[in-house]
Amino acid sequence: MLKYCTLCVTPDTRPHISFDNHGVCSACQKAKEKETVIDWKSRKKNLEKIFNDFKLSKAGRYDCIIPVSGGKDSTYQVHIVKNKYKLNPLCVTFRTLARTPRGEENLQSMRDMGVDHIDISPNPLGVNSLTKMAFLQFGDCSLLDHLAIYSIIPNFALRLGIPLVVWGENPWMEYGGSPKDSDIPRLNRNFLRDHDILKGRHVEEWVQSGLNLEDLQTMIYPSEEELDALNYTPIFLGYYLPWDAKQNVDIAKKYGFKVREKGPIMGLYDYADLDCMNIVIHHYFKWLKFGFNRVTDNASNEIRKGRLDRETAIKLVRDKDGFKPPKEYIQAFCDQIGISEKEFWSTAEKFRNTNIWKKNSKDEWYIEGWIGGDEMPDRFPHTQL
């Protein structure tokens, strides 16, 4: 039976989450620490020092790399780095094969802020082979996308001689992790090794599973010796400045960022998960594996920011958390990796966690002890495009 944070609606099945003796999750503990303990003025000064140390701008030179996807956080990062601190960034994107038209529009609005942007189109043979393997083996349709961006960025840093990389938030700091992991300022190789989303593997290990390394060259992570020689410095912006999705989207809108007019594609935010179809499927598999989805993520975040009470959050979870991805997204993913929809759903069922999912007398699945209501059958519909 699931155990839930006493302050938000996060269950104990969330990877890396922990609870104190009062039943408060590590994400809520960190949120309190950010309000009362962290010296943001000092961290801001440290950020300014980093920026000043790496400020190189001359003709043809970049001060830093900003990894971008086309989301609101990408625009916010460019705003901070370019417009507030006057650095000259190079923006780099791994072009997912499942990019949406809205994602393309929002990338263009980011480019219109006056930045150079490299949009890397991957080798579809390697991408689709690894994506299919990861989906069938781990129930993860986005592993390749995460592996790619985390590996491509240090490779570009080496090739172009740009030591500083400005990432967004530390996910463990924002969404729950150990005290050690949630307080690291840099995205280093240890972070990637321990990050559950990559399954603890580098691309070479996937090649041993039968893939061709030549089709995945850009995803080979550089050696520590090469990165040390460069003075590679991949920082989390959210370590130095308070991170807030609503703040980020409000700023992004000023530069032309567009939300989803019909409301959230998944969860509570009409400004999240807009740039890639597959990430929506990725989130849905959390529902099967861990018993929560994007409504839980978003509602818990809103509680920590003081914009939502727990009772309302529970109602939102009950009404919306199990929504399935749009049928069009599922069909597009099946076409991408060459499987049928029947195979998609049979794979999905393999990853339904029977430690938390049970069946009622009508042979319907429900989450035992679900915060939205015990023995409520999983009858949620698909999101409509």
ChimeraX attribute file (.defattr): number of C-alpha atoms within 10 A of each C-alpha:
attribute: neighborCount
match mode: 1-to-1
recipient: residues
	/A:1	13
	/A:2	16
	/A:3	15
	/A:4	19
	/A:5	21
	/A:6	15
	/A:7	17
	/A:8	25
	/A:9	26
	/A:10	28
	/A:11	23
	/A:12	19
	/A:13	18
	/A:14	17
	/A:15	15
	/A:16	16
	/A:17	18
	/A:18	20
	/A:19	19
	/A:20	10
	/A:21	6
	/A:22	9
	/A:23	14
	/A:24	17
	/A:25	25
	/A:26	24
	/A:27	28
	/A:28	25
	/A:29	18
	/A:30	24
	/A:31	19
	/A:32	14
	/A:33	12
	/A:34	16
	/A:35	12
	/A:36	9
	/A:37	10
	/A:38	15
	/A:39	12
	/A:40	15
	/A:41	11
	/A:42	11
	/A:43	15
	/A:44	16
	/A:45	12
	/A:46	13
	/A:47	18
	/A:48	14
	/A:49	12
	/A:50	14
	/A:51	19
	/A:52	14
	/A:53	11
	/A:54	17
	/A:55	19
	/A:56	15
	/A:57	14
	/A:58	9
	/A:59	6
	/A:60	6
	/A:61	15
	/A:62	22
	/A:63	25
	/A:64	26
	/A:65	25
	/A:66	23
	/A:67	25
	/A:68	26
	/A:69	25
	/A:70	26
	/A:71	26
	/A:72	29
	/A:73	24
	/A:74	22
	/A:75	27
	/A:76	23
	/A:77	22
	/A:78	27
	/A:79	19
	/A:80	15
	/A:81	20
	/A:82	17
	/A:83	14
	/A:84	10
	/A:85	15
	/A:86	15
	/A:87	20
	/A:88	23
	/A:89	26
	/A:90	20
	/A:91	24
	/A:92	20
	/A:93	20
	/A:94	20
	/A:95	18
	/A:96	24
	/A:97	18
	/A:98	17
	/A:99	17
	/A:100	17
	/A:101	12
	/A:102	18
	/A:103	22
	/A:104	18
	/A:105	16
	/A:106	27
	/A:107	24
	/A:108	15
	/A:109	19
	/A:110	27
	/A:111	17
	/A:112	12
	/A:113	15
	/A:114	13
	/A:115	14
	/A:116	15
	/A:117	19
	/A:118	14
	/A:119	15
	/A:120	14
	/A:121	11
	/A:122	20
	/A:123	14
	/A:124	15
	/A:125	14
	/A:126	18
	/A:127	20
	/A:128	19
	/A:129	19
	/A:130	25
	/A:131	22
	/A:132	23
	/A:133	21
	/A:134	19
	/A:135	20
	/A:136	18
	/A:137	12
	/A:138	15
	/A:139	25
	/A:140	25
	/A:141	24
	/A:142	24
	/A:143	20
	/A:144	25
	/A:145	21
	/A:146	14
	/A:147	20
	/A:148	23
	/A:149	21
	/A:150	21
	/A:151	20
	/A:152	21
	/A:153	22
	/A:154	27
	/A:155	19
	/A:156	15
	/A:157	20
	/A:158	17
	/A:159	8
	/A:160	12
	/A:161	16
	/A:162	23
	/A:163	22
	/A:164	25
	/A:165	25
	/A:166	24
	/A:167	21
	/A:168	20
	/A:169	22
	/A:170	24
	/A:171	15
	/A:172	22
	/A:173	26
	/A:174	22
	/A:175	24
	/A:176	25
	/A:177	22
	/A:178	15
	/A:179	15
	/A:180	9
	/A:181	18
	/A:182	19
	/A:183	14
	/A:184	16
	/A:185	18
	/A:186	18
	/A:187	19
	/A:188	16
	/A:189	15
	/A:190	11
	/A:191	14
	/A:192	19
	/A:193	14
	/A:194	14
	/A:195	17
	/A:196	12
	/A:197	16
	/A:198	20
	/A:199	15
	/A:200	13
	/A:201	15
	/A:202	16
	/A:203	21
	/A:204	16
	/A:205	12
	/A:206	16
	/A:207	15
	/A:208	10
	/A:209	10
	/A:210	11
	/A:211	18
	/A:212	16
	/A:213	17
	/A:214	10
	/A:215	17
	/A:216	21
	/A:217	16
	/A:218	20
	/A:219	22
	/A:220	18
	/A:221	20
	/A:222	15
	/A:223	11
	/A:224	12
	/A:225	9
	/A:226	13
	/A:227	17
	/A:228	11
	/A:229	10
	/A:230	15
	/A:231	14
	/A:232	19
	/A:233	22
	/A:234	21
	/A:235	22
	/A:236	19
	/A:237	22
	/A:238	19
	/A:239	24
	/A:240	21
	/A:241	15
	/A:242	16
	/A:243	18
	/A:244	15
	/A:245	18
	/A:246	15
	/A:247	13
	/A:248	18
	/A:249	22
	/A:250	13
	/A:251	18
	/A:252	24
	/A:253	17
	/A:254	10
	/A:255	18
	/A:256	17
	/A:257	23
	/A:258	20
	/A:259	21
	/A:260	15
	/A:261	9
	/A:262	9
	/A:263	13
	/A:264	18
	/A:265	25
	/A:266	28
	/A:267	24
	/A:268	20
	/A:269	19
	/A:270	16
	/A:271	21
	/A:272	21
	/A:273	24
	/A:274	27
	/A:275	24
	/A:276	24
	/A:277	24
	/A:278	24
	/A:279	22
	/A:280	25
	/A:281	21
	/A:282	18
	/A:283	22
	/A:284	22
	/A:285	23
	/A:286	21
	/A:287	21
	/A:288	22
	/A:289	22
	/A:290	21
	/A:291	27
	/A:292	25
	/A:293	26
	/A:294	26
	/A:295	25
	/A:296	26
	/A:297	20
	/A:298	21
	/A:299	26
	/A:300	25
	/A:301	23
	/A:302	20
	/A:303	19
	/A:304	21
	/A:305	16
	/A:306	9
	/A:307	9
	/A:308	15
	/A:309	15
	/A:310	17
	/A:311	10
	/A:312	12
	/A:313	21
	/A:314	20
	/A:315	14
	/A:316	17
	/A:317	25
	/A:318	17
	/A:319	13
	/A:320	20
	/A:321	24
	/A:322	25
	/A:323	21
	/A:324	23
	/A:325	24
	/A:326	18
	/A:327	15
	/A:328	14
	/A:329	19
	/A:330	20
	/A:331	14
	/A:332	15
	/A:333	24
	/A:334	17
	/A:335	12
	/A:336	17
	/A:337	19
	/A:338	13
	/A:339	13
	/A:340	14
	/A:341	16
	/A:342	10
	/A:343	13
	/A:344	17
	/A:345	11
	/A:346	12
	/A:347	16
	/A:348	19
	/A:349	15
	/A:350	15
	/A:351	19
	/A:352	20
	/A:353	16
	/A:354	16
	/A:355	12
	/A:356	19
	/A:357	21
	/A:358	16
	/A:359	15
	/A:360	11
	/A:361	6
	/A:362	7
	/A:363	9
	/A:364	14
	/A:365	19
	/A:366	21
	/A:367	27
	/A:368	19
	/A:369	16
	/A:370	21
	/A:371	19
	/A:372	18
	/A:373	15
	/A:374	11
	/A:375	17
	/A:376	16
	/A:377	16
	/A:378	14
	/A:379	12
	/A:380	12
	/A:381	13
	/A:382	15
	/A:383	16
	/A:384	11
	/A:385	12
